Amino acid sequence: MTLIEARDVSKVYKGESEVKALDKVTFQVNEGEFVAIMGPSGSGKSTLLSILGVLNPPTSGELIIDEIKVFELSNEKQADFRREYLGFVFQQFQLIPYLTALENVMLPLAVSKMSKQKKRAAAESVLEKVGLGNKFHRLPHQLSGGEQGRVAVARAIVNEPLIILADEPTGSLDTKTGLEIIELFRELNKAGHTILMVTHNTENLQHVNRTIFIRDGRIDNN
C-alpha cells in the first residue's frame, strides 16, 4: 500500500537569484519500506526531507501521506499531523544538553494529554527498547556517540509514528557505532515503521529496501 506519494514536487528559493532546490520530484514509498535518499552535496536531499517532514512547503507539486494532502492542512493541523505520523532523527541528534536521556525522550509528548506518569512510562519503555534501560538519568555529555544516537531514535519513536525520517543519522559516528544505529533502524522497520533516511554512506545502502538517488534536484534514474 502506498503510504507516501510526491507528485511533481519543486522547491525554489528566491533571493538575489533563484535557486531551484527540487525540480518536479515524483516518487512513491510503500508502507513498511526502508528507503535511503542519496546524492551529492547540494543535490536537494535535505530540502526533500524537510518537505517530507511537513516543515517546508513545496513551491509547487503535492505531497500525499496516508491519502492526506498535507500541505492543504492548516498550520495547526500540520503540527498535529507531525505529532501523529512522524518521528525525526537529526544529523547531530540535537539532544537538549541540560536534560537527561529520559527527559529528552519525553519532549515529543509535552503537548500530549497523557498524564505525566504515562509519559514517563512511555519514555522508559522506548529507552529500554533501544538498550538504554540503565541510563535514564544520564545527561547527553555522559553518553557515548552511539548512546546519544539511541536516545535520538527513542525520542523519534516515543509517539509511535508510522514514519521515521532520519537525516544522516550515522554521519558523526564511527563505522562500528554507525552500524549499530542502522541495525536499530532495521529492527524498527521490521516492527512496522516506514523509514526514509538521507545518507552519504554507501555501506548503509545494503541494509535498505531501495535507494532514491537525487542529482541537481531531480530523481536520477541512471
Secondary structure, 3 states (H helix, E strand, C coil): CEEEEEEEEEEEECCCCCEEEEEEEEEEEECCCEEEEECCCCCCHHHHHHHHCCCCCCCEEEEEECCEEHHHCCHHHHHHHHHHHEEEECCCCCCCCCCCHHHHHHHHHCCCCCCHHHHHHHHHHHHHHCCCCCCCCCCHHHCCHHHHHHHHHHHHHCCCCCEEEEECCCCCCCHHHHHHHHHHHHHHHHCCCEEEEECCCHHHHHHCCEEEEEECCEECCC
